[in-house]
Amino acid sequence: MKMFLWVALAIAASASSLFAVAEAYPRTSPGDLELKTLPAARWMRTESSTDYFAADNGLFMKLFRYIDSNKIPMTAPVEAGIKPGTMVFYMDDASAQRADLAETPQVKLSSVSERRVAAIGIRGSYSRENYEEALSELRAWLAKQTDVKAAGEPYAVYWNSPFMPFFLKQSEVHIPVAPTK
């Protein structure tokens, strides 16, 4: 069993370096809670009429087909709204400047301003249970902050590909915040 674990870790480590992607902003380490500022960005967004965690919501594939057909490099993280289900891919700097990219019925392009969020880092599978548990902990922590308050809907942030073993996956839950004064 120990040998299997070491082999799995070696495969995951090599796969993560093979599929390295640009990161839109720094990660929040698993177990950490923090306030952070996300940079202004250009992104691709799609939505579903179902909850994000509903089976076969198709959000990832809509965006993947768009970036594949337009030769846009994959970036991390992927952000996911829960109700209704939405997914956002960030554009790298070069793609954000391209004039030839056009919206489709499935994929909308937009710019987002700098944002301030409360964040909690998570390790483990991208499940509703992990999301809800982290969201509960983040809300409790945010309620104790005196300088900021919740100012939007929470969402999930996924850093790793679906092929990463669950025990190595990193994600976050964010809640947009605004100053209390």
Secondary structure as UniProt FT lines:
FT   HELIX           2..18
FT   STRAND          22..23
FT   STRAND          33..38
FT   STRAND          41..47
FT   TURN            52..53
FT   TURN            55..56
FT   HELIX           59..69
FT   TURN            70..71
FT   STRAND          75..76
FT   STRAND          78..81
FT   TURN            82..85
FT   STRAND          86..90
FT   HELIX           93..96
FT   STRAND          108..112
FT   STRAND          115..123
FT   HELIX           128..143
FT   STRAND          148..150
FT   STRAND          155..158
FT   TURN            162..163
FT   HELIX           166..168
FT   STRAND          170..179
//
